[in-house]
Amino acid sequence: MDRLVAELFTEGGNDAMVRLPGRRFPGVLIQGDSLSILRSDLAEAVEALRPADTLRRRPGSARDSAAVLTSPSPSAAQ
């Protein structure tokens, strides 16, 4: 694992805005536990919408994207 110095644009909390070396624009860092909560909330929303899924589904729809985000990742199984 490499160590590097990043510019920090925010103070404390569960998220941070940082700029990594060599990058023009800053990015957002979200703590893993906070990201897990967001993923869980999204999974609940997908399940709540499932009964109303009477319209023809289109590949690439927001619901398909949400399903990909809420499915277990291959690395989680390791």
N, C-alpha and C positions, 0 to 999 in steps of 0.2 A: 504494500500500500504506500502510495506517495503522500507526502505532506506538502501543503502549499499555503501561502498566505492569500486571503481573500479580503476585498474591501467590504466592510459591513456598513449598510446604510440605515439600519433600524436598531432599536434598543430592545433587548430581551423578548420574552414571550414564546409562543409555540411556532412562530414562523419568523423568517428573516429575509431581508432583501440584501443580496450579496452580488459582487461582481468578481468573477474568477479571473486570474491572470490571462491575458491574451483575448479577452472577450470585450466587445464594444459596449454591450448593454448588460445591466444587472439581471439577475434571475431571482426567483422566489424559492426559498428552502422551507419545507414543511416537515416538522418532526414526524417520525414514523407512527407514533401513537395517534397523533392528530389525523394523519393520512388514513390510518386504519378506521377511525371513526367516520370519516367522510365516505370511505368505501362501503362501510356497513350501511350508512344512510342511503347511499345510492342503490344498494342491493334491495333494501326495503321498498324504495320507490319503484324499482323494476317489478318486484313481486306485486305491489299494489296496482300497477298498470296491467299486469298480465290478464286478469279477468275481462278487461275492457278491450282486449286485443281482437276485435271482430273485423277490423279493416284489413285489407290485403297488406302484408308486410313487404316492405321494399328493402332490398339489400343496401347496406350503408345508412340505414335510418338511425336516428338518435337512440332508439331502443336497442338496436343491434350493437351500437358502440357501447352503451351502458352494460350490456350483457358481457361483452368482452372484458370490460373493466372490473366487473364483479366476479368473474370466474376465477377459480384458483390458478395461481401462476405456476408454471412448471418448476420454477426454482423453489417454491414453497413446499413441494412434495419431497424435496431432497433432505 
